[in-house]
Amino acid sequence: MMKAGDKVSWNSHGGEAHGRVVKKVTSPMTIKGHKVAASKGNPEYLVETDEGKRAAHKPSALRKG
């Protein structure tokens, strides 16, 4: 289980991205025009890169550290 502030990495279009968990998302939201279909039963994590870019990812796509 991840929590806000945890350092994580994930695969991105340009290779591996690094950042921190901002929060767990448990309801639908929109990020940069993209719909995030999160729910309590299917949560996603809002992450932010060191450059300040935000995205949402499923827990299985994130690696701690």
Secondary structure, 3 states (H helix, E strand, C coil): CCCCCCEEEEEECCEEEEEEEEEEECCCEEECCEEECCCCCCCEEEEEECCCCEEEECHHHCEEC
